[in-house]
Structures are given as C-alpha cells and as structure tokens.
Amino acid sequence: MPWNLNSDRPIFIQIIEKIQMDIISGLYTPGDKLPSVRELAQKASVNPNTMQKALSELERTGLVYSQRTSGRYITEDTAMIANLKTTLAKDIVTQFLDNMQRLGIKDEEVISLISEIIKGDDHDTVRM
C-alpha cells in the first residue's frame, strides 16, 4: 500500500494508521522486524523525527515493541491485532452507515444494496 499522506491531518497520525493497516492486512506479521526509522521515513518521504514520533506512539499502544540494539518488532499478541482489525472495521462500517443515512437510505435498502453488490460482478473491490 503506497504512503498517500496529505496535509489534511497530522502526518504522524496518518503514518500510525498506515502501519496499523499494514499489520492487520498481513504485510507485517506478528514478530516481524520493522525497517529502521530512516528507511521508513525515506519510503514515506517524511522527516525521520515524524516517523520516530509515530513509531513511539505505536510502541506506547503495544502494537510495536523495541529491542534495544536490534530495532522494532510487531507484537506477537495476535489477539491485540485481531481486536485492532475489528475496531477499524467497525469504524469503517459506522462511517459507511452514517453516509447512507445522510443519503436517506434506510437500513433495509443498505442491506439489499450490499447483498446485490456481493452477488454481482459490477464492483471494483478486491475480495479476500
């Protein structure tokens, strides 16, 4: 997933979200070593201090941990990763439902639309 950072929100927050998404999508697996701060900063085209701030926050949450001399690693707590995935999924669904409500689409219609899209080939989403 590319680093699509913009100035609408704090960059370090967007970095946190990107790394979280990389973890829950399986790009990084439990116990994997993260690239160095400099490498990640270069890939994201951000200042290393900004990347350091994001990684420190991920450490604070426990999703990433630091080994003094060998770098940072993804937590091996698969329950934590699963909970994060569920939380993010619920947030996305809630935003979606809020948007549908703003459009005046009732719950039954939303369910019908989703069912129709899942069954049909007229959508561009990637299925897992």
C-alpha positions in Angstrom: 0.0 0.0 0.0 1.5 3.4 -1.0 2.2 6.1 1.5 -0.6 8.5 0.5 0.0 11.2 3.1 -1.7 14.6 2.8 -1.8 17.8 4.8 -5.5 17.4 5.9 -4.5 15.7 9.1 -1.3 15.3 11.2 1.3 13.3 9.2 2.3 11.2 12.2 -1.3 10.1 12.7 -1.5 9.0 9.0 1.8 7.1 9.5 0.3 5.3 12.5 -2.8 4.4 10.5 -0.7 3.1 7.6 1.5 0.9 9.7 -1.6 -0.4 11.6 -3.2 -1.2 8.2 0.0 -3.0 7.1 -0.1 -5.1 10.2 -3.8 -6.1 10.1 -3.6 -6.8 6.4 -0.7 -9.2 6.9 2.0 -7.1 5.2 3.8 -7.3 8.6 3.2 -10.4 10.6 3.5 -10.9 14.4 7.2 -10.8 15.3 8.3 -9.2 12.1 11.1 -6.7 12.3 10.2 -3.2 11.1 12.6 -1.4 8.8 14.6 1.3 10.5 13.2 4.8 11.2 15.4 6.2 8.4 14.2 3.6 5.9 10.6 4.1 6.8 11.0 7.9 6.7 12.6 7.7 3.3 9.8 5.4 1.9 7.1 7.8 3.3 9.0 10.9 2.3 8.8 12.4 5.8 11.3 13.7 8.3 12.8 10.9 10.5 11.6 12.8 13.6 8.0 12.5 12.4 8.4 8.7 11.8 10.0 8.4 15.2 7.0 10.1 16.8 4.6 7.7 15.0 6.6 4.6 16.0 6.9 5.8 19.6 3.1 6.0 19.7 2.7 2.5 18.2 5.1 1.3 21.0 3.0 3.1 23.6 -0.1 1.1 22.4 1.9 -2.2 22.4 1.4 -2.9 18.8 5.1 -2.5 18.2 7.9 -3.2 20.7 11.6 -2.2 20.7 14.6 -4.4 21.2 17.3 -2.1 22.4 20.0 -2.9 19.9 18.1 -4.7 17.2 15.2 -2.5 16.2 11.5 -2.5 16.4 9.2 -5.5 16.0 5.5 -6.2 15.5 3.8 -7.5 18.6 3.2 -11.3 18.8 -0.1 -10.7 20.5 -2.4 -11.9 17.8 -5.5 -11.1 19.9 -4.4 -7.4 20.0 -4.0 -7.4 16.2 -7.4 -9.1 15.8 -9.0 -6.5 18.2 -7.5 -3.7 16.2 -8.8 -5.2 13.0 -12.3 -5.5 14.4 -12.2 -1.9 15.8 -11.1 -0.5 12.5 -13.7 -2.5 10.6 -16.4 -1.3 12.9 -15.2 2.3 12.4 -15.4 1.9 8.6 -18.9 0.3 8.7 -20.1 3.1 11.0 -18.8 5.8 8.7 -20.5 4.0 5.8 -23.8 3.7 7.6 -23.7 7.4 8.6 -23.1 8.3 4.9 -26.0 6.1 3.8 -28.2 7.7 6.4 -27.3 11.1 5.1 -28.3 10.0 1.6 -31.7 9.0 3.1 -31.1 5.3 2.5 -32.8 3.1 5.1 -31.1 0.1 6.8 -33.1 -2.5 4.7 -32.0 -0.7 1.5 -28.4 -0.7 2.6 -28.5 -4.5 3.3 -30.2 -5.1 -0.1 -27.5 -3.0 -1.9 -24.7 -4.7 -0.2 -26.2 -8.1 -1.0 -26.7 -7.1 -4.6 -23.1 -5.9 -4.9 -21.6 -9.0 -3.2 -23.5 -11.3 -5.5 -22.8 -9.3 -8.7 -19.7 -8.7 -10.7 -20.3 -5.0 -11.0 -17.9 -3.8 -8.3 -14.2 -3.0 -8.3 -13.4 -4.0 -4.7 -10.7 -6.6 -4.0 -12.1 -9.7 -2.3 -10.2 -11.7 0.2 
